[in-house]
Amino acid sequence: LKEDNINLLFELMSLPCFHEYQVPLRYVKHPSFEAKEGLYSDILEAILKFPDLSKRLAVLERLLQYFHKYDVHVTKQFPVKVVSLLADMRKEHIDQVDLHCRLTKIDYVTGTCMCCGNKLPRTEITDKETQTLMKAIRDLVIIGDDIYQSTDPKELRLFEKFLEKGKYDLVIDGLNVSYQRVPGLADRFKPTGISSANLMETVKLFFKQKKKVLVIHRPELKGFPHYPEIDSMATVYMFDSVSQDDPFLILASLKSKCLFLSNDLMRQHNHLLAEKDPYLGQLFTKWQVKQQVFLTGFEKVKHNYTGPPKLIFPPAHDVTPTKTGSYWHIPIRKGDARQLTLVQDKTLYFGHSQAWDCIGPKVTEASARDMIFDQIEWPLWLQDKDAPTQTLKQARSIKSNDLKRSWNKTKREEGVKISDELDEYFTKFRQERRLEHNRSYVRDEPGEKKSKRRKRREPPNVISRSEWGVDTHR
């Protein structure tokens, strides 16, 4: 870099010993990240030393292309330095540089940038990469040095023969869903009835959408109260208590090229693959972000934890540095922009909080669409083109969410005002009724003896707020 040899600089940066097939979504605080970030900052400072504008722009473009190729996520200090660089370039070359850097978010349901409005491409896993992962999971994770540490050869052969019978739309980690923590229960105890109901509601959700579901569980599933319903709505495959179910879950999802539902981040399997070959670890994480559905909890229905599940589907766009049109989108390193919440820490990519850099021409009108990050409905981009679509249902769902948002914005102003007016009206109404009720007592005439017990007429029918059709809840 000091010798201004840019070609040699990027050749050295492309060596595996430098980029190390880094996975920033998993290793948030890697020791080498800070040193590499310092080098990227030095490259930005060196760009201003070049007198030719075209060379400055070429070096900046090459750096962003390097980010895209090796999946580099930057810190929140990087866009500040890019903004300063572009400002200096605009001052020196007036009306020749139209580049700006802005913080933005990506709507992970549609892949649309909230700043420039461009749609990011989807993550693509080729057939060759899928076969590479399947072979690695089978040979390195399941069989490994000793197959009896994870399963036995007979069970592996039976499961592979079972997968040849057909493909599925979703594979569910039954143990993970059944024993998912729910509010109000002790940390070390969850009743079997609630575990059974949670799994049943999860399967039922996808069964209603006519999805073919595979549930992987243990023989204890037969003791669940809702086992008949689960078995009727999905295909159930049970492993013995010795076999590890996670590798088989991954194998089934790879074989069917479908989504899988689990809150397990598969850290041990990723570590094992990355230890054998760093490229396999990077490829496994790329596939996992594209295919994994996370469970955040269950809706509460009639004071029971048996409602439908709350799900976070995978993003509909690539989560690596990407160029769409004239705009580059660079993700901010996970956990660097803000403190992670419990839900964000459980997911590899949490689209609602993930910050991005949008580098490109000046945007006249920014997109005003709200972020939708928790959807139960099956994503539109995952639907079969030949099957009947749910566009109308999705549109109604989005419209309903928009109406709820608009009401939430105005209820503090209008709702409280209306409620106060109703309270004032019914207060006066009750006072008048009370006065009329007090006048209805039969009083003794003057000179007569006082009766031991006063007689009174029946009070008039008082109209309550509920009879007026007014919601009494504020």
Backbone hydrogen bonds, N-H to C=O, Kabsch-Sander energy under -0.5 kcal/mol:
donor,donor_aa,acceptor,acceptor_aa,energy
4,D,1,L,-1.2
6,I,4,D,-1.1
9,L,5,N,-1.8
10,F,6,I,-2.2
11,E,7,N,-1.7
12,L,8,L,-2.3
13,M,9,L,-2.0
14,S,10,F,-1.1
15,L,12,L,-1.3
18,F,15,L,-2.0
19,H,15,L,-1.8
20,E,16,P,-1.8
22,Q,19,H,-1.4
26,R,23,V,-1.3
27,Y,23,V,-2.3
28,V,26,R,-1.2
30,H,27,Y,-0.6
33,F,30,H,-1.3
34,E,30,H,-0.6
35,A,31,P,-0.6
36,K,32,S,-2.0
37,E,33,F,-2.4
38,G,34,E,-1.9
39,L,35,A,-1.5
40,Y,36,K,-2.2
41,S,37,E,-1.9
42,D,38,G,-1.9
43,I,39,L,-2.0
44,L,40,Y,-1.7
45,E,41,S,-2.0
46,A,42,D,-2.2
47,I,43,I,-1.2
48,L,44,L,-0.7
48,L,45,E,-0.6
49,K,46,A,-1.0
50,F,47,I,-1.3
56,R,52,D,-1.6
57,L,53,L,-2.4
58,A,54,S,-1.9
59,V,55,K,-2.4
60,L,56,R,-2.0
61,E,57,L,-2.3
62,R,58,A,-2.1
63,L,59,V,-2.0
64,L,60,L,-2.0
65,Q,61,E,-2.0
66,Y,62,R,-1.9
67,F,63,L,-1.9
68,H,64,L,-1.9
69,K,65,Q,-2.2
70,Y,66,Y,-2.1
71,D,67,F,-0.6
72,V,67,F,-1.9
73,H,71,D,-0.6
74,V,331,P,-1.5
78,F,75,T,-1.0
81,K,77,Q,-1.5
82,V,78,F,-2.0
83,V,79,P,-2.5
84,S,80,V,-1.9
85,L,81,K,-2.2
86,L,82,V,-2.7
87,A,83,V,-2.0
88,D,84,S,-2.0
89,M,85,L,-2.0
90,R,86,L,-2.1
91,K,87,A,-1.7
92,E,88,D,-2.0
93,H,89,M,-2.2
96,Q,93,H,-1.7
97,V,93,H,-0.9
98,D,96,Q,-0.5
100,H,360,G,-2.8
102,R,358,C,-1.9
104,T,356,W,-2.6
107,D,105,K,-0.5
107,D,112,T,-2.7
108,Y,106,I,-0.8
110,T,107,D,-0.5
111,G,107,D,-3.8
112,T,107,D,-0.7
113,C,118,N,-2.8
114,M,105,K,-2.7
117,G,113,C,-1.1
120,L,111,G,-3.5
120,L,118,N,-0.5
126,T,124,E,-0.5
130,T,126,T,-2.2
131,Q,127,D,-2.5
132,T,128,K,-2.1
133,L,129,E,-2.3
134,M,130,T,-2.5
135,K,131,Q,-2.3
136,A,132,T,-2.0
137,I,133,L,-2.9
138,R,134,M,-2.2
139,D,135,K,-2.8
140,L,136,A,-2.5
141,V,136,A,-1.0
141,V,137,I,-0.6
142,I,137,I,-2.5
143,I,138,R,-2.3
144,G,139,D,-1.9
149,Q,146,D,-1.6
150,S,147,I,-1.4
151,T,147,I,-2.7
156,L,152,D,-1.8
157,R,153,P,-2.2
158,L,154,K,-2.3
159,F,155,E,-2.2
160,E,156,L,-2.3
161,K,157,R,-2.1
162,F,158,L,-1.9
163,L,159,F,-2.1
164,E,160,E,-0.8
165,K,162,F,-1.4
166,G,163,L,-0.7
169,D,212,K,-2.7
170,L,212,K,-1.4
171,V,259,L,-1.7
172,I,214,L,-3.2
173,D,261,L,-2.5
174,G,172,I,-1.3
174,G,216,I,-2.0
175,L,216,I,-0.7
177,V,173,D,-2.3
178,S,174,G,-2.6
179,Y,175,L,-2.0
180,Q,177,V,-1.1
185,L,182,V,-1.2
189,F,186,A,-1.1
195,S,191,P,-2.2
196,S,192,T,-2.7
197,A,193,G,-2.2
198,N,194,I,-2.7
199,L,195,S,-2.0
200,M,196,S,-2.3
201,E,197,A,-2.6
202,T,198,N,-1.8
203,V,199,L,-2.3
204,K,200,M,-2.6
205,L,201,E,-1.8
206,F,202,T,-1.2
207,F,203,V,-2.1
208,K,204,K,-2.1
209,Q,205,L,-0.6
210,K,207,F,-1.7
211,K,206,F,-2.1
213,V,211,K,-0.7
214,L,170,L,-2.4
215,V,235,T,-3.2
216,I,172,I,-2.5
216,I,214,L,-0.5
217,H,215,V,-0.5
217,H,237,Y,-2.1
221,L,218,R,-2.0
222,K,219,P,-1.7
223,G,220,E,-1.7
224,F,221,L,-1.8
227,Y,224,F,-1.6
230,I,226,H,-2.4
231,D,227,Y,-2.8
232,S,228,P,-1.6
233,M,229,E,-1.4
234,A,230,I,-1.5
235,T,213,V,-2.7
236,V,234,A,-0.5
237,Y,215,V,-2.8
239,F,217,H,-2.4
244,Q,150,S,-2.1
245,D,243,S,-0.5
248,F,244,Q,-0.6
249,L,245,D,-2.1
250,I,246,D,-2.3
251,L,247,P,-2.3
252,A,248,F,-2.4
253,S,249,L,-2.0
254,L,250,I,-2.4
255,K,251,L,-2.2
256,S,252,A,-2.1
257,K,253,S,-1.1
258,C,253,S,-1.7
259,L,169,D,-1.1
260,F,291,Q,-1.9
261,L,171,V,-2.8
262,S,260,F,-0.6
262,S,293,V,-1.9
270,N,266,M,-2.2
271,H,267,R,-2.7
272,L,268,Q,-1.8
273,L,269,H,-2.1
274,A,270,N,-2.9
275,E,271,H,-1.9
276,K,272,L,-1.3
277,D,273,L,-2.8
280,L,277,D,-0.9
281,G,277,D,-1.3
282,Q,278,P,-1.9
283,L,279,Y,-2.6
284,F,280,L,-2.5
285,T,281,G,-1.8
286,K,282,Q,-2.0
287,W,283,L,-2.3
288,Q,284,F,-2.5
289,V,285,T,-2.4
290,K,286,K,-1.3
291,Q,287,W,-1.6
292,Q,288,Q,-2.3
293,V,260,F,-2.7
294,F,312,I,-2.3
296,T,294,F,-0.5
296,T,310,K,-2.8
297,G,310,K,-0.8
299,E,308,P,-2.7
301,V,299,E,-0.6
301,V,304,N,-2.2
304,N,301,V,-1.5
306,T,304,N,-1.3
307,G,299,E,-1.6
310,K,297,G,-2.9
311,L,309,P,-0.6
312,I,294,F,-2.5
313,F,311,L,-0.5
316,A,108,Y,-2.9
318,D,121,P,-3.1
322,T,329,H,-2.0
324,T,327,Y,-2.6
327,Y,324,T,-1.8
328,W,359,I,-3.1
329,H,322,T,-2.9
330,I,357,D,-2.1
332,I,355,A,-3.0
333,R,74,V,-3.6
336,D,333,R,-2.2
337,A,333,R,-0.7
345,D,341,T,-2.1
346,K,342,L,-0.8
346,K,343,V,-0.6
347,T,343,V,-0.6
347,T,344,Q,-0.7
351,G,349,Y,-0.7
353,S,350,F,-1.4
354,Q,350,F,-1.3
356,W,104,T,-2.5
357,D,330,I,-3.1
358,C,102,R,-3.1
359,I,328,W,-2.8
359,I,357,D,-0.6
360,G,100,H,-2.3
360,G,358,C,-0.5
364,T,362,K,-0.5
367,S,114,M,-0.8
373,F,371,M,-0.5
375,Q,373,F,-0.5
382,L,379,P,-1.4
383,Q,380,L,-1.3
394,Q,390,Q,-2.9
395,A,391,T,-2.7
396,R,392,L,-2.4
397,S,393,K,-2.2
398,I,394,Q,-2.7
399,K,395,A,-2.6
400,S,396,R,-2.7
401,N,397,S,-2.2
402,D,398,I,-2.3
403,L,399,K,-2.3
404,K,400,S,-2.2
405,R,401,N,-2.2
406,S,402,D,-2.5
407,W,403,L,-2.2
408,N,404,K,-2.3
409,K,405,R,-1.6
410,T,406,S,-1.2
411,K,407,W,-2.2
414,E,410,T,-2.9
415,G,410,T,-0.8
416,V,411,K,-1.3
417,K,413,E,-1.0
418,I,414,E,-2.8
419,S,415,G,-2.6
420,D,416,V,-2.4
421,E,417,K,-2.0
422,L,418,I,-2.4
423,D,419,S,-2.5
424,E,420,D,-2.2
425,Y,421,E,-2.2
426,F,422,L,-2.8
427,T,423,D,-1.9
428,K,424,E,-1.9
429,F,425,Y,-2.2
430,R,426,F,-2.4
431,Q,427,T,-2.0
432,E,428,K,-2.2
433,R,429,F,-2.0
434,R,430,R,-2.4
435,L,431,Q,-2.2
436,E,432,E,-2.2
437,H,433,R,-2.3
438,N,434,R,-2.3
439,R,435,L,-1.8
440,S,436,E,-0.6
440,S,437,H,-0.7
441,Y,438,N,-1.0
442,V,455,K,-2.0
443,R,441,Y,-0.7
448,E,445,E,-1.7
457,R,440,S,-1.1
462,V,460,P,-0.5
463,I,461,N,-0.5
464,S,462,V,-0.5
468,W,464,S,-1.0
469,G,466,S,-1.1
470,V,465,R,-2.0
